[in-house]
């Protein structure tokens, strides 16, 4: 049963990503009136096909790795003249290579664009259906051997808000940003917030050949010399109807600053203060819409493990509107695309381990694991892989979309296409490179099981 889940999850994941990618090519080709001969999901022998009114064959092929859109070109007609007998005059006139360069470029770019749009859609759907936990990275402990470039040093309970002007909120943000500096030598600037200090403090850290090994890259902050907790901010997400917070008039998005004489920094501070004061009257200092207000609250109580404890009746983590979810989904897609491109570059120059590459076996394992974890983790993986597929396809490697876009750009500069013999050599080299990368990725997959 477990193997069935892994196989089914892999096929569903790859099927959606490939279909969306190829549909991007297809729909823009159709808009440019280029005749599409075949739209195939999968490679190899066709096991099912159906034709539409335009004469396009929609096919499901036997090998569930990849897919393609086959468009009519003048070169194809030259090689296989009999194809022209199957086409009408309009289709013969609208070959791919007869179109202006901007239309051909649009068709090539449309596949990766479709994957970017899929990621934005998935992230938006995830964010609108989940709460923002409102976490913040808080330094738990500091290695005394850190080399600082400023008079300010890291202190326990510092809240990290920026790394070199890039905002960070959770472990993913911290790790991605630090990983982007693998191999870097120089200064990293951290903006931190401290209790009782209004303005951020800048802490500069000197690094040399940062994150040089695969082991160091698994926990970048630990290698840097700091141990981080990810704590929930004291911002009310949901008010439980009829609870003490509801009766007192506390509202969602209120940020609790103080309870009685106790300063509140994190959600755990609220839980601790409230639980120790059942049936007590406490005054809450609250930040609401940029205004400080004071709210008297009568704390409810309940029995927990034979002990009476105070209960406030709130949940933490705020909901997101559609516009907030769309904005965050768009930013996540952009940020992860840039980071993916950076990591590929670092693998090429040797600053990041190539064992991070995964082939179909690794993807199948990830798909099965996330599918068993739940629908949202599976969809999150789909969004990540959709970004990877888009970025990799835009690399200037012949046979990939980016390679064909590069050749179109070269054609625009030269004023004519490259000689056919040169193009064939370039495409053969590109295909060989892609095959070698695939073999290497599969080799990595196998090593993980040994």
VEXDREN-2710 file (C-alpha; in Angstrom, 1 decimal):
% VEXDREN-2710
k/r/px/py/pz
1/UNK/0.0/0.0/0.0
2/UNK/2.9/2.4/0.8
3/UNK/4.6/1.8/-2.5
4/UNK/1.3/2.4/-4.2
5/UNK/1.0/5.8/-2.5
6/UNK/4.5/6.7/-3.6
7/UNK/3.9/5.8/-7.2
8/UNK/0.5/7.4/-7.4
9/UNK/1.8/10.6/-5.7
10/UNK/4.8/10.8/-8.1
11/UNK/2.6/10.3/-11.1
12/UNK/0.1/12.9/-9.9
13/UNK/2.9/15.4/-9.1
14/UNK/4.8/15.0/-12.3
15/UNK/1.6/14.8/-14.4
16/UNK/0.3/18.2/-13.1
17/UNK/3.7/19.9/-13.5
18/UNK/4.3/18.7/-17.0
19/UNK/0.8/19.3/-18.2
20/UNK/0.7/22.8/-16.9
21/UNK/4.2/23.5/-18.5
22/UNK/3.2/22.1/-21.9
23/UNK/-0.2/23.8/-21.8
24/UNK/1.7/27.1/-21.4
25/UNK/3.5/26.4/-24.7
26/UNK/0.3/25.1/-26.3
27/UNK/-2.0/27.9/-25.5
28/UNK/0.4/30.6/-26.6
29/UNK/1.2/28.7/-29.8
30/UNK/-2.6/28.4/-30.4
31/UNK/-2.9/32.2/-29.8
32/UNK/-0.1/32.8/-32.4
33/UNK/-2.0/30.5/-34.8
34/UNK/0.9/28.0/-34.9
35/UNK/-0.4/24.5/-35.7
36/UNK/0.3/22.1/-32.9
37/UNK/0.6/18.5/-34.2
38/UNK/0.7/16.8/-30.8
39/UNK/0.3/17.6/-27.1
40/UNK/1.7/14.7/-25.2
41/UNK/1.9/14.0/-21.5
42/UNK/4.6/11.5/-21.0
43/UNK/7.2/10.2/-23.5
44/UNK/7.6/7.2/-25.7
45/UNK/4.8/5.1/-27.3
46/UNK/1.3/6.7/-27.3
47/UNK/-1.1/4.6/-25.3
48/UNK/-4.1/7.0/-25.7
49/UNK/-4.9/9.8/-28.1
50/UNK/-7.8/12.1/-29.1
51/UNK/-8.0/14.8/-31.7
52/UNK/-9.6/18.2/-31.3
53/UNK/-11.4/20.2/-34.1
54/UNK/-8.1/21.9/-35.0
55/UNK/-6.4/18.6/-35.8
56/UNK/-4.2/18.6/-32.7
57/UNK/-3.5/15.1/-31.2
58/UNK/-3.8/15.0/-27.4
59/UNK/-1.8/12.0/-26.3
60/UNK/-1.0/10.1/-23.1
61/UNK/2.4/8.3/-23.6
62/UNK/3.8/5.3/-21.9
63/UNK/6.8/6.7/-20.0
64/UNK/5.6/9.1/-17.3
65/UNK/8.7/11.3/-17.4
66/UNK/8.2/14.6/-19.1
67/UNK/6.0/15.6/-22.0
68/UNK/6.1/17.8/-25.1
69/UNK/4.2/20.0/-27.6
70/UNK/5.1/19.2/-31.2
71/UNK/4.6/22.2/-33.5
72/UNK/4.7/22.1/-37.3
73/UNK/7.9/23.7/-38.6
74/UNK/9.3/24.3/-42.1
75/UNK/12.3/22.1/-41.2
76/UNK/10.0/19.2/-40.2
77/UNK/8.1/19.5/-43.5
78/UNK/11.4/19.4/-45.4
79/UNK/12.5/16.2/-43.6
80/UNK/9.0/14.6/-43.8
81/UNK/7.3/16.0/-46.9
82/UNK/4.4/13.6/-46.4
83/UNK/3.2/15.6/-43.4
84/UNK/2.2/18.4/-45.7
85/UNK/-0.5/16.1/-47.1
86/UNK/-2.2/16.0/-43.7
87/UNK/-2.3/19.8/-43.3
88/UNK/-4.5/22.4/-44.9
89/UNK/-3.3/25.6/-46.5
90/UNK/-3.8/27.7/-43.3
91/UNK/-1.8/25.2/-41.2
92/UNK/1.0/25.1/-43.7
93/UNK/1.2/28.9/-43.7
94/UNK/1.4/29.1/-39.8
95/UNK/4.5/27.1/-39.1
96/UNK/6.5/27.9/-35.9
97/UNK/9.6/29.2/-37.7
98/UNK/7.5/31.4/-40.0
99/UNK/6.4/33.5/-37.0
100/UNK/8.1/36.7/-35.8
101/UNK/10.9/36.2/-33.3
102/UNK/8.8/37.8/-30.5
103/UNK/6.0/35.3/-31.0
104/UNK/8.4/32.3/-31.0
105/UNK/10.1/33.7/-27.9
106/UNK/6.6/34.1/-26.3
107/UNK/5.8/30.5/-27.1
108/UNK/9.1/29.3/-25.6
109/UNK/8.7/31.4/-22.4
110/UNK/5.1/30.4/-21.9
111/UNK/6.0/27.0/-20.4
112/UNK/8.1/28.3/-17.6
113/UNK/5.6/31.2/-17.1
114/UNK/2.8/28.6/-16.6
115/UNK/4.9/26.9/-13.9
116/UNK/5.5/30.2/-12.1
117/UNK/1.8/31.0/-12.3
118/UNK/0.9/27.5/-10.9
119/UNK/3.2/28.2/-7.9
120/UNK/1.6/31.6/-7.3
121/UNK/-1.8/29.9/-7.4
122/UNK/-0.8/27.1/-5.0
123/UNK/0.9/29.4/-2.5
124/UNK/-2.0/31.8/-2.6
125/UNK/-4.5/28.9/-1.9
126/UNK/-2.3/27.6/1.0
127/UNK/-1.9/31.0/2.6
128/UNK/-5.6/31.9/2.4
129/UNK/-6.5/28.5/4.0
130/UNK/-3.9/28.6/6.8
131/UNK/-3.1/31.1/9.6
132/UNK/0.0/33.2/9.7
133/UNK/1.7/31.9/12.8
134/UNK/3.4/35.3/13.3
135/UNK/6.7/33.7/14.4
136/UNK/9.9/35.6/14.9
137/UNK/13.5/34.2/15.1
138/UNK/14.8/34.7/18.7
139/UNK/18.4/34.0/19.6
140/UNK/18.6/31.4/22.4
141/UNK/22.4/31.1/22.8
142/UNK/25.5/32.6/21.2
143/UNK/28.9/31.1/20.4
144/UNK/31.6/33.3/21.9
145/UNK/33.9/32.6/19.0
146/UNK/31.9/34.7/16.5
147/UNK/34.0/37.3/14.7
148/UNK/32.1/40.6/14.8
149/UNK/32.7/43.6/12.4
150/UNK/30.7/46.0/14.7
151/UNK/30.8/47.0/18.3
152/UNK/27.4/45.4/18.7
153/UNK/27.3/41.6/19.3
154/UNK/24.5/39.1/19.4
155/UNK/22.7/38.8/22.7
156/UNK/20.3/36.2/24.0
157/UNK/16.7/37.2/23.2
158/UNK/17.7/39.3/20.2
159/UNK/14.9/39.1/17.6
160/UNK/16.3/38.8/14.1
161/UNK/14.3/40.8/11.6
162/UNK/16.7/41.3/8.6
163/UNK/19.7/39.7/7.1
164/UNK/21.5/42.2/4.8
165/UNK/18.1/44.0/4.3
166/UNK/16.2/40.8/3.5
167/UNK/13.3/40.2/5.9
168/UNK/13.2/36.9/7.8
169/UNK/10.4/35.4/9.9
170/UNK/10.9/31.7/10.2
171/UNK/13.4/28.8/9.8
172/UNK/12.8/28.7/6.1
173/UNK/13.6/32.3/5.6
174/UNK/16.7/32.2/7.8
175/UNK/18.1/29.0/6.2
176/UNK/17.4/30.2/2.6
177/UNK/19.0/33.6/3.1
178/UNK/22.1/32.2/4.9
179/UNK/22.5/29.4/2.2
180/UNK/22.5/32.1/-0.5
181/UNK/25.8/33.2/1.0
182/UNK/27.5/29.8/0.8
183/UNK/31.2/30.4/-0.2
184/UNK/30.9/34.1/0.7
185/UNK/33.8/35.9/2.4
186/UNK/33.0/39.3/3.9
187/UNK/30.5/40.9/6.3
188/UNK/26.9/39.8/7.0
189/UNK/24.7/42.4/8.7
190/UNK/21.9/41.4/11.0
191/UNK/19.1/43.8/12.1
192/UNK/17.9/42.8/15.5
193/UNK/15.3/44.1/18.0
194/UNK/15.9/44.1/21.7
195/UNK/13.6/44.5/24.7
196/UNK/13.1/48.1/25.7
197/UNK/14.9/49.4/22.6
198/UNK/12.7/50.9/19.9
199/UNK/15.1/51.1/17.0
200/UNK/16.8/48.0/15.4
201/UNK/20.4/47.3/16.3
202/UNK/22.8/46.3/13.5
203/UNK/25.2/43.4/14.3
204/UNK/27.9/42.8/11.7
205/UNK/29.5/39.3/11.5
206/UNK/32.7/38.5/9.5
207/UNK/32.6/35.3/7.6
208/UNK/35.3/33.5/5.5
209/UNK/34.3/30.9/3.0
210/UNK/30.9/30.7/4.7
211/UNK/29.2/27.2/4.8
212/UNK/32.0/25.3/3.0
213/UNK/30.6/21.8/3.5
214/UNK/27.4/20.0/3.0
215/UNK/27.2/19.3/6.7
216/UNK/27.5/23.0/7.5
217/UNK/24.7/23.7/5.0
218/UNK/22.2/21.6/6.8
219/UNK/22.1/24.0/9.7
220/UNK/23.5/27.4/8.6
221/UNK/22.6/29.4/11.7
222/UNK/24.4/26.8/13.9
223/UNK/27.5/27.1/11.7
224/UNK/27.3/30.9/12.1
225/UNK/27.4/30.4/15.9
226/UNK/23.8/31.1/17.0
227/UNK/21.1/28.9/18.3
228/UNK/17.6/30.1/17.3
229/UNK/14.1/29.6/18.7
230/UNK/11.1/30.5/16.5
231/UNK/8.6/32.1/18.9
232/UNK/5.1/33.2/18.3
233/UNK/4.5/37.0/18.6
234/UNK/1.8/38.1/21.1
235/UNK/-0.7/38.9/18.4
236/UNK/-4.3/37.6/18.8
237/UNK/-5.5/35.6/15.9
238/UNK/-8.9/34.2/16.9
239/UNK/-11.2/35.2/19.8
240/UNK/-13.1/32.3/21.3
241/UNK/-16.8/33.3/21.6
242/UNK/-17.9/33.7/25.2
243/UNK/-14.4/33.5/26.6
244/UNK/-12.9/36.1/28.9
245/UNK/-11.1/37.9/26.0
246/UNK/-14.4/38.1/24.0
247/UNK/-16.3/39.5/27.1
248/UNK/-13.5/42.1/27.7
249/UNK/-13.6/43.4/24.1
250/UNK/-10.2/42.2/22.9
251/UNK/-10.0/41.8/19.1
252/UNK/-8.2/39.9/16.4
253/UNK/-4.8/41.5/15.5
254/UNK/-4.5/43.1/18.9
255/UNK/-0.9/42.9/20.0
256/UNK/-0.6/42.4/23.8
257/UNK/2.3/44.4/25.2
258/UNK/1.7/44.1/29.0
259/UNK/-0.4/42.2/31.5
260/UNK/-0.5/43.9/34.8
261/UNK/3.1/44.8/35.6
262/UNK/4.5/42.0/33.4
263/UNK/5.9/42.9/30.0
264/UNK/4.8/40.6/27.2
265/UNK/7.2/39.7/24.4
266/UNK/5.9/36.4/23.1
267/UNK/2.7/34.3/23.1
268/UNK/4.2/32.0/25.8
269/UNK/4.4/35.0/28.2
270/UNK/0.7/35.5/27.9
271/UNK/-0.1/31.8/28.6
272/UNK/2.2/31.8/31.6
273/UNK/0.7/35.0/33.1
274/UNK/-2.9/34.0/32.5
275/UNK/-2.6/30.4/33.6
276/UNK/-1.2/31.6/37.0
277/UNK/-4.1/34.0/37.6
278/UNK/-7.5/32.1/37.4
279/UNK/-10.5/34.3/38.2
280/UNK/-8.3/37.4/38.5
281/UNK/-8.9/40.9/37.2
282/UNK/-6.0/41.9/35.0
283/UNK/-5.3/45.0/32.9
284/UNK/-4.0/44.4/29.4
285/UNK/-1.9/47.0/27.6
286/UNK/-2.7/46.5/23.9
287/UNK/-1.5/47.9/20.6
288/UNK/-4.5/48.2/18.3
289/UNK/-4.4/50.0/14.9
290/UNK/-1.2/51.8/16.0
291/UNK/-2.8/53.1/19.2
292/UNK/-2.1/52.0/22.8
293/UNK/-5.2/51.1/24.8
294/UNK/-5.8/49.5/28.2
295/UNK/-8.4/46.7/28.5
296/UNK/-9.5/45.3/31.9
297/UNK/-10.0/41.5/31.6
298/UNK/-11.7/39.1/34.0
299/UNK/-9.8/35.8/33.6
300/UNK/-11.9/32.7/33.3
301/UNK/-10.7/29.4/34.8
302/UNK/-10.8/25.7/34.2
303/UNK/-9.4/22.5/35.9
304/UNK/-6.3/21.1/34.2
305/UNK/-4.8/18.0/35.8
306/UNK/-6.5/18.7/39.1
307/UNK/-5.1/22.3/39.1
308/UNK/-7.3/25.4/38.5
309/UNK/-5.7/27.5/35.8
310/UNK/-6.6/30.8/34.1
311/UNK/-8.0/30.8/30.6
312/UNK/-8.1/33.8/28.2
313/UNK/-10.0/32.3/25.3
314/UNK/-7.8/33.3/22.3
315/UNK/-5.7/31.5/19.6
316/UNK/-2.6/32.9/18.1
317/UNK/-1.8/33.3/14.4
318/UNK/-3.7/35.7/12.1
319/UNK/-5.7/34.9/9.0
320/UNK/-4.8/36.4/5.7
321/UNK/-7.1/38.2/3.2
322/UNK/-7.1/37.2/-0.5
323/UNK/-4.9/40.2/-1.5
324/UNK/-2.4/39.4/1.3
325/UNK/-2.3/35.8/0.3
326/UNK/-1.8/36.6/-3.4
327/UNK/0.9/39.2/-2.5
328/UNK/2.7/36.7/-0.3
329/UNK/2.3/33.9/-2.9
330/UNK/3.8/36.1/-5.6
331/UNK/6.7/37.1/-3.3
332/UNK/7.4/33.5/-2.3
333/UNK/7.5/32.4/-6.0
334/UNK/9.9/35.3/-6.8
335/UNK/12.1/34.7/-3.8
336/UNK/12.3/30.9/-4.2
337/UNK/13.0/31.4/-8.0
338/UNK/16.0/33.7/-7.2
339/UNK/17.2/31.4/-4.5
340/UNK/17.0/28.3/-6.8
341/UNK/19.0/30.2/-9.5
342/UNK/21.6/31.2/-6.8
343/UNK/21.9/27.6/-5.5
344/UNK/22.3/26.2/-9.1
345/UNK/25.1/28.7/-9.6
346/UNK/26.8/27.7/-6.3
347/UNK/26.6/24.0/-7.3
348/UNK/28.3/24.9/-10.6
349/UNK/31.2/26.8/-8.9
350/UNK/31.4/24.3/-6.1
351/UNK/30.1/26.3/-3.1
352/UNK/27.2/24.0/-2.6
353/UNK/27.1/20.2/-2.6
354/UNK/25.7/18.6/-5.8
355/UNK/24.3/15.8/-3.6
356/UNK/21.3/18.2/-3.3
357/UNK/20.3/17.3/-6.8
358/UNK/17.4/14.8/-6.9
359/UNK/16.2/12.6/-9.8
360/UNK/12.9/10.8/-10.3
361/UNK/13.5/8.4/-7.4
362/UNK/14.2/11.3/-4.9
363/UNK/11.2/13.2/-6.2
364/UNK/9.0/10.1/-5.9
365/UNK/10.2/9.7/-2.3
366/UNK/9.4/13.3/-1.5
367/UNK/6.0/13.1/-3.2
368/UNK/5.1/10.0/-1.2
369/UNK/6.3/11.4/2.1
370/UNK/4.4/14.7/1.7
371/UNK/1.2/12.9/0.4
372/UNK/1.2/10.9/3.6
373/UNK/1.8/14.1/5.6
374/UNK/-1.3/15.7/4.2
375/UNK/-2.8/17.6/1.2
376/UNK/-1.2/21.0/2.0
377/UNK/2.4/19.6/2.4
378/UNK/1.9/17.8/-0.9
379/UNK/0.7/21.0/-2.7
380/UNK/3.6/23.0/-1.2
381/UNK/6.0/20.4/-2.7
382/UNK/4.3/20.8/-6.0
383/UNK/4.7/24.6/-5.9
384/UNK/8.4/24.2/-5.0
385/UNK/9.0/21.7/-7.9
386/UNK/7.0/23.9/-10.3
387/UNK/9.5/26.7/-9.5
388/UNK/12.4/24.4/-10.0
389/UNK/11.0/23.2/-13.3
390/UNK/10.5/26.8/-14.5
391/UNK/14.0/28.0/-13.5
392/UNK/15.8/25.0/-14.9
393/UNK/13.9/25.3/-18.2
394/UNK/15.1/28.9/-18.5
395/UNK/18.8/28.0/-18.2
396/UNK/20.6/28.7/-21.5
397/UNK/21.0/25.0/-22.3
398/UNK/20.0/23.9/-25.8
399/UNK/16.9/21.6/-26.0
400/UNK/15.6/23.5/-22.9
401/UNK/13.3/26.6/-23.3
402/UNK/16.1/28.9/-22.2
403/UNK/18.5/27.5/-24.8
404/UNK/16.0/28.1/-27.5
405/UNK/15.4/31.6/-26.3
406/UNK/19.2/32.2/-26.3
407/UNK/19.4/31.0/-29.9
408/UNK/16.5/33.3/-30.8
409/UNK/18.4/36.2/-29.2
410/UNK/21.5/35.2/-31.1
411/UNK/19.5/35.1/-34.3
412/UNK/18.2/38.6/-33.6
413/UNK/21.7/39.9/-33.2
414/UNK/23.1/38.1/-36.3
415/UNK/20.1/38.9/-38.4
416/UNK/19.8/35.3/-39.5
417/UNK/19.7/31.8/-37.9
418/UNK/22.9/29.9/-37.2
419/UNK/24.0/27.4/-39.9
420/UNK/22.0/24.2/-39.6
421/UNK/25.2/22.1/-38.9
422/UNK/26.1/24.4/-36.0
423/UNK/22.6/24.2/-34.6
424/UNK/22.6/20.4/-34.7
425/UNK/26.0/20.3/-32.9
426/UNK/24.6/22.7/-30.2
427/UNK/21.4/20.8/-29.7
428/UNK/23.3/17.5/-29.6
429/UNK/25.6/18.9/-26.9
430/UNK/22.7/20.3/-25.0
431/UNK/20.8/17.0/-25.1
432/UNK/24.0/15.1/-23.9
433/UNK/24.4/17.6/-21.0
434/UNK/20.7/17.1/-19.9
435/UNK/21.1/13.3/-20.1
436/UNK/24.3/13.5/-18.0
437/UNK/22.6/15.7/-15.4
438/UNK/19.7/13.2/-15.2
439/UNK/22.0/10.3/-14.8
440/UNK/23.9/12.1/-12.1
441/UNK/20.7/13.0/-10.2
442/UNK/19.6/9.3/-10.4
443/UNK/23.0/8.3/-9.1
444/UNK/22.4/10.7/-6.1
445/UNK/19.1/9.1/-5.5
446/UNK/20.6/5.6/-5.4
447/UNK/23.4/6.7/-3.0
448/UNK/20.7/8.0/-0.5
449/UNK/19.4/4.4/-0.3
450/UNK/22.8/2.8/0.2
END
